[in-house]
Amino acid sequence: MENERIRSFFEGAERLFIRQVKEWGEILIGLEGKNKYQVLNDHGDQVGFIHEQGSGIMTFVKRVFLRNHRPLEVNVYNKAGEVVLHLSRGFFFFFSDLYITDPTTGKLIGSVHEKFSFFRKKYELCDENGRDFAYIDSGFFNFFKFDITTIEGRKLGSIKKKWGNLLKEFFTDADTFGVDISSELTLKEKSLVFATAIIVDFNHFEDNSKEIGLFD
């Protein structure tokens, strides 16, 4: 992978935090807008941001009726506002498939596939050729910590939901995830692990405090 933006984005980062940004207007009128996140480093400095794409009446209708099952187009930006990664997810009934591409070339970096599992959340991470190299597993009845493990069984780190100020969480529904970016991972693998943290929030936490949608 030759994309300098991607290399710079993950350079020197052993852990990144993805924090959802909520607008008070959304909270007061009860309507959910497009998802927005800050990307922070260990020191709390913002190193990038994440925006759900799309506009218009059909985008609004999909958000209202399909909720977290809706198709998604998401961009990850560095702090200079340059697109680092593009994430794409189609509509799904049960298990989501996320595809991550290099925005400068349009080439596929890899994909993340939600897998069936009893009483746990599990994802398979695949390279651009569809070969799985790792999986992410929440463990039995543990939906706030997702361990990252290679297919050989070597643990690389985890994705964890962070609970901040309880009152603030209640009013803003502000999810924050900590993501381990292991030095053992290649640049492509780091991109996929980071993307998995984003889709975990979209899939499992987005509708926690919202009204029931068509497929809930």
N, C-alpha and C positions, 0 to 999 in steps of 0.2 A: 504494500500500500504506500503510495508516494504522496498522498495528500498532506501537505504541510500544515493545513488547518487542523486536521485530526491529530497529527503528531503533537502539535503545540498544545492542543486542548487537554490531552492526557499526560503531557510531559511532567514528570516529577510528582504526579498525583497518586498517592497510595489510597486515598479515600476522598470521595466527593459526596456532597449532600444535595438532594433534589427537594426543594421546598415549594409547595404549591402557593400561588399568589391569588388571594381572593379580593374582589372589589366590594366595598361596602354597599354599593348600589345593587349588586346581585343579591347580597344578604338581605337587604331591606325589602326588596320586591319579590324575593323568593324564586327568581329565575336564574338558571345556571348559564353563564357565558362560556366562551371557549376557554379551555384549560390553559393556564399559564404557570410557569415554574421558574424559580431562580436556581442556578447551579452555584453552589458555594464550596470553597475549599475548607481544609481543617481549621483555618484561622477565621472563618466566617466571611471571607472576602468573596464577592461575586465574581465568578470567572466565566459565566455565560448565562443563557436563559433558554427556555423551551416554550414554544407557542404551538397550539393546535391551529391548523389552517382551515380556511373555508369561510364563506360568507353567503348571505342571501337567505331567502325564505326557506328553501329546501334544506339547507344546513340547519336552520332553526328547527324545522319540523322533525328532522332525523334526531336531533339532540333531545327533543321533548318526548318523542314516542319510542325511539329505539334505545335511548339512554346509553349505557356502557356497551351495548352490542352494536352500536352504529359504526359505519366505516370511518376511518381516521386517516388524516394526513398531518404529520407533525414534523416541525423543523427544530433542530438543536443548533443554537447560535453560540459563537464565542463572544467575549465581552466587546469586541469591535463591531458586532452585529453581522458577522459573516456566517453563512450557513455551514455547519460542520457535518451534520448528519441529517438524512431524511428518513423518516419512519412512515410506513404505510401498513394499514390493517384494513381488511375488507369486513363487510358485515358477517356476523357469525351467530349461530344459535347457541352452541355449547362451548366450543373450544376455539380460541383465537389463534391466528397465524400472523406474525409481524415480520415485515421485510425491511431491512436496513440497507440504504444505498448511499454511495458517495455522491453528493450533489454536484461536484465539479465534473464528474465523468458519467454519471447516471448508472454506474456499474453496481451490481449487487455485492454487498459486503458479507451478508449472511442473513439468517432468519432465526426467529424464536417461536417455538410451537408449544402451546398449552396442551398438556397430556392428561388423560383420564387417570384419576387416582382417588381412592376412598379417603375422605376426611383429611385431605391435605391438598396443597396447591403445588403443581409440578410443571416445569417447563424444560424443553429440550432446546439446546443451542446448536445450530448447524452453521457450517461455513458456506461460502458461495456456491459450492458444489453439492450442497445438501447433506454433507457428512457431519454427523453429530460429534462434538468434541467435549461437551460438558452438559450437565443438567443442573437445574435449580429447584430445590425441594424445600417446602415449608416445614416438613416434619408433621407428625401425627397431631392434629388439632392445635397446631401452632402456626397461626396465619400472619404473624408480625415479624418473623425472621425466616429468611430464605437462604439456605446454605448453597454455596457454589461448589460443585464437585466435578472433577474430570470423569470421563467414562472409565478410566482406570481406577477410580475410587479415591483420588487425591483431593483433599479439600483445599480450595483456593481462597475462600473468604465467604462473605455473606452480604445480603441486602437486608437492612433492618428498618422497620418503621420506627421513627422517633416521636415520642409524645412530649410536646412542649407544655406551655401553660394551658391547664385544663379549660379554663374559662375561654381563652382565646380559641382553642381547638373547637369548643362547643359552638361558638358563634361564627367562626370562619371556615370550619371544616378544612383547616390548613394541614395537609399531610406533609410530612418530611421523611425522606428516606436517606439512610446512609448507605453508600455503596463502596465495598472494598474493590480497589483497582490493583490487583496483585501484579508485582513486577514480573511474575512468571508468565503472564498473559502477553500474547502478541498484540499489536495495535488493533487488528481486526477483532480479536477476542475481547479486548477492553471495550470496543464499540458495542459489541453484542451484549455484554454484561450490563453496561450502562443503559442500553435500550430496554433491557428486561426490567430494570427498576422502574422505568417510565410506564411500561405496559402493565406491570403489577398494580400500579396505582389506578390506571384507567380501568382495569378489569375488576378489581376487588374492593377498592375503597372509594371510587368516585360517587357511588349512589348511597353511601352509608347513611347520610342524613337528609336524603331527598325523597320526594314522593315516588311511589312505585311506578315503574314504566311498563310498557307493553309486554316485555319479556321477563319481568322480575317475578 
